[in-house]
Amino acid sequence: MPARPTMDDVARHAGVSRALVSLVMRDSPKVAPARRAAVLRAAEELGYSPHVLARALASRTSTVLGVLVSDLRNAFFAEVVEGLDAAARAVGFEVVLNTGGRKPAREREALDRLLSFRPAGIALLSPVLPSGAIGKAAESCPVVLVSRGSRLSNVDTVNDDGEAGAALAVHHLVRLGHTEIVHLDGGGGANSTSRRRGYLAAMREHELRPKVIRSEHTDEAGAKAVAELLRGNEMPTALVAGNDFNAIGAISALEDAGYRVPADVSVVGYDNTSLAALRHVSLTTIDQPRMELGRLAATALVERIRGERTAAARHLLNPELVIRDTTAGPRTKGRET
């Protein structure tokens, strides 16, 4: 495989100094048009393109936005990153991704690696990092949190209204006639607290007895939560899951145990990821606008980078109920076998 052409190769091909090539690649106004054209022509002929990270390190003027993703398997984050990347590219920034696999120690390492690139800003998507680590990172560059709140004055946040979203799920199930509604929460997930609050408030509003099973935002955790309900021999008629991934795991475990969804148990997810819309899944869920979350995160970072704002931005988006095939009226008697 041929070696990737370097800035030195371009300089030799164009018959100019490496310093001049560097000026051209940084789009410096100090270069005469004819010489700029010669360098760009040589770069095109050699197939050279400047490495964005190396250029940022050399110039100390970064166009890199670091993004820490909580869980690479969850389609929600892919859709948020898609919106963030599109908005960033539109104003001349590049996105670099890393993940910590939902583990605080690994997220801290991943954040340190992103900071080593000297990024212009960092977006943390539903991190499980302690607030102290987030605040320290914000001392180095602008930081925005997505799907997690913060009271730090130097950290921006972009969230959907989790309390309202979980309440929408409960209200929908109550309208269908359900009274036995259990919440599989997101455990230590960054947005779990607000969704749990919304579920509890809505259950109180309808004078129903709440029940929360501690879970996580994974399919494995959804299956384990259903196993816990099965052991207790008190299967409710409806489940409000912490997110779509959790809901899909719960549905799989229910069906393995002989329960029909929604005839025996209705299930509502959260996020409205691309998985939820698949025909064989067709999950009733709460939609939060993933692309818009990403776009707002990029906008918040760029505003900070350009010095357009110093006060913390607090974006809170309204969720919506999306009704599909996993919810129906409750069974009137025990499940059929």
C-alpha positions in Angstrom: 0.0 0.0 0.0 1.6 3.4 -1.0 2.5 5.8 1.7 0.1 8.6 2.4 1.5 11.9 0.8 2.8 14.4 3.3 3.1 18.2 3.4 6.9 17.8 2.5 5.8 15.8 -0.7 3.5 18.6 -1.7 6.2 21.2 -1.1 8.7 19.3 -3.3 6.1 18.7 -6.1 5.1 22.4 -6.1 8.7 23.6 -5.8 8.0 25.7 -2.7 8.9 25.6 1.0 7.0 23.4 3.5 6.2 26.6 5.4 4.3 28.0 2.4 2.3 24.7 2.0 1.4 25.0 5.7 0.2 28.6 5.2 -2.0 27.5 2.2 -3.5 24.6 4.2 -4.4 27.0 7.0 -6.0 29.3 4.4 -3.7 32.1 5.3 -4.4 35.4 3.5 -0.6 36.0 3.3 -0.1 33.7 0.3 -0.2 35.2 -3.3 -3.0 33.7 -5.4 -0.6 32.2 -8.0 1.4 30.4 -5.4 -1.7 29.2 -3.6 -3.0 27.8 -6.8 0.3 26.0 -7.4 0.2 24.4 -4.0 -3.4 23.3 -4.3 -2.7 21.9 -7.7 0.2 19.9 -6.4 -1.9 18.6 -3.4 -4.6 17.5 -5.7 -2.2 15.7 -8.1 -0.7 13.8 -5.1 -4.0 13.1 -3.4 -2.9 15.0 -0.3 -5.4 16.2 2.3 -4.3 17.8 5.6 -4.9 15.8 8.7 -7.4 17.8 10.7 -6.0 16.8 14.1 -2.4 17.4 13.2 -3.4 20.8 11.8 -5.2 21.7 15.0 -2.2 20.7 17.1 0.2 22.7 15.0 -1.9 25.8 14.7 -3.4 25.8 18.2 -6.7 26.7 16.4 -8.8 23.6 16.5 -11.8 22.8 14.3 -12.3 19.5 16.1 -15.4 18.8 18.3 -15.0 15.7 20.5 -18.0 13.6 21.2 -18.2 11.0 24.0 -21.0 8.5 23.3 -22.4 6.5 26.3 -23.3 3.3 24.4 -22.3 2.6 20.8 -24.9 -0.2 20.5 -27.8 2.2 21.2 -29.3 3.7 17.9 -30.4 6.8 19.9 -26.8 8.0 20.1 -26.1 7.4 16.4 -29.0 9.6 15.5 -28.0 12.4 17.9 -24.4 12.2 16.5 -25.8 12.4 13.0 -27.5 15.7 13.8 -24.5 17.0 15.6 -22.1 16.1 12.8 -24.3 17.7 10.1 -24.5 21.0 12.1 -20.8 21.0 12.9 -19.7 20.4 9.3 -22.0 23.2 8.1 -19.9 25.7 10.0 -16.5 24.1 9.4 -16.0 21.8 12.3 -15.0 18.1 12.3 -16.3 15.5 14.8 -14.2 12.9 16.6 -15.9 10.1 18.6 -15.0 8.0 21.6 -16.9 5.9 24.1 -16.7 4.8 27.7 -19.1 1.8 27.5 -21.3 3.2 30.3 -18.5 2.8 32.9 -17.3 5.9 34.8 -13.6 4.9 34.8 -13.6 4.1 31.1 -15.5 7.3 30.3 -12.9 9.3 32.2 -10.2 7.7 30.1 -12.1 8.4 26.9 -12.6 12.0 27.9 -8.9 12.4 28.6 -8.1 11.0 25.2 -10.5 13.5 23.5 -9.0 16.4 25.5 -5.5 15.3 24.3 -6.6 16.3 20.8 -7.1 19.9 22.1 -10.6 20.0 20.7 -12.5 23.3 20.3 -15.3 21.8 22.3 -16.7 18.5 23.6 -20.2 17.0 23.6 -20.9 14.4 26.3 -23.9 12.2 25.3 -25.7 10.8 28.4 -22.4 10.4 30.4 -22.1 8.6 33.7 -19.1 10.7 34.6 -19.1 12.5 38.0 -19.9 16.2 37.8 -16.4 17.1 39.0 -14.8 15.5 36.0 -17.2 17.3 33.7 -16.5 20.7 35.3 -12.8 20.1 35.1 -13.1 19.4 31.3 -15.1 22.6 30.9 -12.1 24.5 32.2 -10.1 23.4 29.1 -12.8 23.9 26.4 -16.6 24.4 26.0 -18.6 21.4 27.1 -22.3 20.5 26.3 -24.2 17.7 28.0 -26.9 15.9 26.0 -29.5 13.9 27.9 -28.2 14.9 31.2 -28.7 17.9 33.4 -26.1 20.2 35.0 -26.0 23.2 37.3 -22.5 24.1 36.3 -22.4 27.6 34.9 -19.7 26.7 32.3 -21.6 23.7 31.0 -24.5 23.8 28.5 -27.3 21.2 28.4 -29.6 19.8 25.8 -32.4 17.5 27.0 -35.9 16.4 26.3 -38.4 16.8 29.1 -38.2 13.3 30.6 -40.8 13.9 33.2 -43.4 14.9 30.6 -42.4 12.0 28.4 -42.8 9.3 31.0 -46.1 10.9 32.0 -47.3 10.6 28.4 -46.6 6.9 28.5 -48.6 6.4 31.7 -51.5 8.6 30.5 -51.7 6.6 27.2 -51.8 3.3 29.1 -54.5 4.5 31.5 -56.6 5.7 28.6 -56.4 2.1 27.3 -57.7 0.9 30.7 -54.5 -0.2 32.4 -54.2 0.1 36.2 -51.2 -2.2 36.8 -48.4 -0.3 35.2 -44.7 -1.0 36.2 -41.8 1.2 35.3 -38.5 -0.5 34.3 -36.2 2.5 35.1 -32.8 3.3 33.7 -30.9 2.7 36.9 -27.8 4.9 36.9 -28.5 6.3 33.4 -28.2 10.1 33.1 -31.8 10.7 32.2 -33.4 8.0 34.5 -34.3 10.3 37.4 -36.5 12.6 35.4 -38.3 9.7 33.7 -38.9 8.0 37.0 -40.2 11.2 38.5 -42.6 11.6 35.6 -43.9 8.0 35.9 -44.4 8.4 39.7 -46.2 11.7 39.3 -48.5 10.4 36.6 -49.4 7.3 38.7 -50.2 9.5 41.7 -52.4 11.7 39.4 -54.4 8.6 38.4 -54.5 7.3 42.0 -52.7 4.1 41.0 -50.1 2.2 43.0 -46.6 2.6 41.4 -44.0 0.0 41.1 -40.5 0.6 39.9 -38.1 -2.2 39.0 -34.5 -1.0 38.9 -33.0 -1.7 35.5 -30.6 -0.2 33.0 -30.8 1.2 29.5 -29.9 -2.1 27.8 -31.8 -5.0 26.4 -30.1 -7.4 28.8 -31.4 -5.3 31.7 -34.9 -5.3 30.3 -34.9 -9.1 30.1 -33.6 -9.3 33.7 -36.4 -7.0 34.9 -39.0 -9.2 33.4 -37.3 -12.3 35.0 -37.7 -10.5 38.4 -41.4 -9.9 37.8 -41.8 -13.5 36.8 -40.1 -14.7 40.0 -42.5 -12.6 42.0 -45.5 -14.1 40.1 -47.1 -10.6 39.7 -46.9 -9.7 36.1 -48.6 -6.3 35.5 -50.7 -5.6 32.4 -48.3 -2.9 31.2 -44.6 -1.9 31.3 -43.1 1.6 30.8 -39.5 0.9 29.9 -36.6 3.3 30.5 -35.7 3.4 26.8 -36.3 1.5 23.5 -33.4 -0.8 24.0 -34.7 -1.8 27.5 -38.2 -2.3 26.1 -37.0 -4.6 23.3 -35.2 -6.8 25.8 -38.3 -6.9 28.0 -40.5 -7.9 25.0 -38.2 -10.7 24.1 -38.2 -12.1 27.7 -42.0 -11.8 27.9 -42.4 -13.7 24.6 -39.9 -16.4 25.7 -42.0 -16.9 28.9 -45.2 -17.3 26.8 -46.7 -13.9 27.2 -48.2 -12.1 24.2 -47.4 -8.4 23.5 -49.7 -6.5 23.7 -52.5 -9.0 24.4 -51.1 -10.0 27.8 -48.7 -7.2 28.5 -48.4 -3.8 26.8 -45.0 -2.2 26.5 -44.0 1.4 26.0 -40.4 2.4 25.2 -38.6 5.7 25.1 -36.5 7.5 22.4 -38.3 6.4 19.2 -35.1 5.1 17.7 -34.9 3.5 14.3 -35.2 0.1 15.9 -38.6 1.0 17.4 -40.1 1.7 13.9 -39.0 -1.7 12.4 -42.1 -3.6 11.3 -41.4 -6.7 13.4 -40.8 -4.5 16.5 -43.4 -1.7 15.9 -42.8 -0.4 19.4 -45.1 2.2 21.0 -42.6 4.7 22.4 -41.9 8.3 23.4 -40.2 10.3 20.7 -37.5 12.7 21.5 -36.1 14.6 18.5 -32.6 13.0 18.2 -31.4 15.0 15.2 -32.5 18.3 16.9 -30.7 17.3 20.1 -27.5 16.9 18.1 -28.0 20.1 16.2 -28.6 22.1 19.4 -25.5 20.6 21.0 -23.3 21.6 18.1 -24.8 25.1 18.1 -24.2 25.5 21.8 -20.6 24.5 21.4 -20.0 26.8 18.5 -21.6 29.8 20.3 -19.2 29.2 23.2 -16.2 28.7 20.9 -16.9 32.0 19.1 -17.5 33.9 22.3 -21.1 34.7 21.4 -22.4 33.6 24.8 -21.0 33.1 28.3 -24.2 32.2 30.2 -25.2 28.5 30.3 -27.7 27.4 27.7 -30.4 25.1 29.0 -32.4 23.6 26.0 -35.4 21.5 27.0 -37.4 19.9 24.1 -40.9 18.5 24.3 -41.3 14.7 23.7 -44.3 13.2 21.9 -46.1 9.8 22.1 -45.8 7.5 19.1 -48.4 4.8 19.2 -47.6 1.5 17.4 -48.4 -2.1 18.0 -47.1 -3.0 21.5 -49.9 -1.4 23.4 -53.6 -2.3 23.6 -56.3 -2.6 26.3 -55.5 -4.9 29.3 -56.3 -8.5 29.4 -59.5 -9.2 31.3 -58.3 -12.4 32.9 -55.1 -14.4 33.2 -53.0 -14.8 30.1 -53.9 -17.5 27.7 -51.5 -20.5 27.3 
